[in-house]
Amino acid sequence: MTSTTSPFALRLTWARSLFDRGDHIAAAGALADLVAETRDADVLHDTTELRVLLARAYFGSAQLGRAET
């Protein structure tokens, strides 16, 4: 049985694994790229969870100014 996963989904899984391992700085960078990609593609639905995870990664890496925006 084969599974088809989009590159976006793979990158999101990778970013989540960075976050789960406690590498919040790397996770923030990866998640910021994904948020920017959704913004560039005018995808506004279903991005809340992604943005919250980005804010948590910023908070975890002491980038508090970015976590507020």
C-alpha positions in Angstrom: 0.0 0.0 0.0 1.4 3.4 -1.0 0.8 6.7 0.6 0.8 10.0 -1.3 1.9 13.0 0.8 2.4 16.5 -0.4 5.7 18.3 0.0 3.9 20.8 2.2 2.6 18.0 4.5 6.0 16.5 4.7 7.6 19.8 5.7 4.9 20.4 8.3 5.5 17.0 9.8 9.2 17.8 9.9 8.6 21.1 11.6 6.3 19.5 14.1 9.0 16.9 14.9 11.5 19.7 15.5 9.0 21.4 17.8 8.3 18.1 19.7 12.1 17.5 20.1 12.4 21.0 21.7 14.3 22.6 18.8 12.1 25.6 18.9 14.4 27.9 16.9 14.6 25.5 13.9 10.9 24.8 14.2 10.1 28.5 14.1 12.1 28.9 10.9 10.4 26.0 9.2 7.0 27.0 10.4 7.5 30.6 9.3 8.3 29.4 5.8 5.1 27.4 5.8 3.0 30.3 7.0 4.6 32.6 4.4 3.8 29.9 1.7 0.2 29.8 2.7 0.0 33.6 2.7 1.6 33.8 -0.8 -0.9 31.3 -2.0 -3.8 33.2 -0.5 -4.8 30.2 1.6 -6.5 31.7 4.6 -8.6 28.7 5.8 -7.3 26.0 8.0 -4.1 27.9 8.9 -5.0 28.6 12.6 -3.3 25.5 13.9 -0.2 26.3 11.9 0.0 29.9 13.1 -0.6 28.8 16.8 2.3 26.3 16.5 4.5 29.0 15.0 3.6 31.3 17.9 4.4 28.6 20.4 7.8 27.9 18.7 8.6 31.7 18.8 7.7 31.7 22.5 9.7 28.5 23.2 12.7 30.1 21.5 12.3 33.3 23.4 11.3 35.3 20.3 8.5 36.9 22.2 8.0 39.9 19.9 7.3 37.6 17.0 5.0 35.4 19.1 2.8 38.4 19.7 2.2 39.1 16.0 
